[in-house]
Amino acid sequence: MEAIKSTDSEIFELIRREEIRQCDKIRLIASENYVSTAVLQATGTVLTNKYSEGYAGKRYYEGQQIIDKIECLAIDRAQKLFGAEHVNVQPYSGSPANVAVYLAFLKPGDTILGMALPHGGHLTHGAGVSISGKYFNAVSYELNRETGLIDYEAIREQAFSCRPKMIIAGHSAYPRLLDFERFRAIADECGALLLVDMAHFAGLVAGGAHPSPIPFADVVTTTTHKSLRGPRGAMILCKEQHAAAIDKAVFPGMQGGPHNHTTAAMAVAFKEADSQEFREYAHQVVENGRTLAEIMKRKGFNLITGGTDNHLLLVDLTSKGIGGKPAARALDQAGIVVNYNAIPFDPRKPGNPSGIRLGTAAVTSRGFKEKEMIRVGEWIDAVISDPENEGLHAEIAQDVASYCRAYPPPGITL
Ligand SMILES: *Cc1c(COP(=O)(O)O)cnc(C)c1O
């Protein structure tokens, strides 16, 4: 970073501090990860200088000899990795990818049926504050009150009564696997399209640690920067019959020029993901989730659905007598970074809900396994058991930082 250092010492210093933060803290935010040095390098290249509106072979500006090859490589690798018929790698991020899918298939006012935001759905699945809730007639399904699980029969009934044009499966905070076959059957029965948003668990799908939605969904969207461990971006995977509609919706419907440096970094990440090492990572992510769930339960924490099958845990702190926000704050002071999160049917307000969400992708990328997850669970318990003891939190933060130095994360050399 010599050039940044001499041009802009303020930004240099802040990046440096963020590198140290990412090394010295236990990062349990379920949507975050550490990309490899190779992915990081691809994002910082001259590819950012090129405009390439359109698609390979059909661009609006000249000079695409190299860019076309890069985008085709990214597409080929994604097709192979996920077994998809058609892939569009141009969406800037997960939210615009979802909006592009709506643009491809829906008219304003059409009905969509997605998981409610406070139950683990994403903003773009029909939340009132989002374009998806403002421009469409968004109906939400909720989780079962007793089990915290998806209630497929209830979704089926809801689908029959609201007759959605599109059903959305996918989540940001649901700790169990999704039954894509079941979603497909419901969509077929009521004549709806099925969109699966696998943003959170795409890396697990790529690594064979989670069922794939590709055979069942009309369209699949995903971010590339969460468990998939690529650059910040997104892609849309679909059946060949929808290829033209999707491509037209992304460009010129929704976006202008693609971010070519990101496309190249995606290609690198997809190559990395097509390896034994990545498959081991994906299975370890799930294993680490299970281990963390076990230790948390032993410490008396109440987990929504009683555990996890994927990379995330949703912890209900009600029995611990603390809100999600002060808990997340105290954990951060102790070097453990999580986010406060609503639980299904949360009686508390969204600004300080009853839960916290924990994810295992980032710590798995830095080499944490069973032994380390148990240690993490013990630290979390120590902090939540004494949430106002700032001295203790500072002490734990020191322990966490020195512990973490033995697990250097990908992409960062201090
Ligand atoms: C993170 C996420 C997105 C949006 O991704 P951004 O890149 O933040 O726009 C979309 N859908 C789901 C389910 C997500 O978890």
The ligand as an ORCA input file, in Angstrom:
! r2SCAN-3c Opt
* xyz 0 1
  C     -27.033    -10.034      2.062
  C     -28.274    -10.426      1.370
  C     -28.709     -9.756      0.218
  C     -28.197     -8.419     -0.239
  O     -26.925     -8.243     -0.447
  P     -26.252     -6.799     -0.579
  O     -25.058     -7.176     -1.341
  O     -26.013     -6.354      0.825
  O     -27.176     -5.910     -1.322
  C     -29.805    -10.255     -0.457
  N     -30.438    -11.343     -0.007
  C     -30.081    -11.982      1.107
  C     -30.868    -13.172      1.549
  C     -28.996    -11.541      1.851
  O     -28.673    -12.161      2.978
*
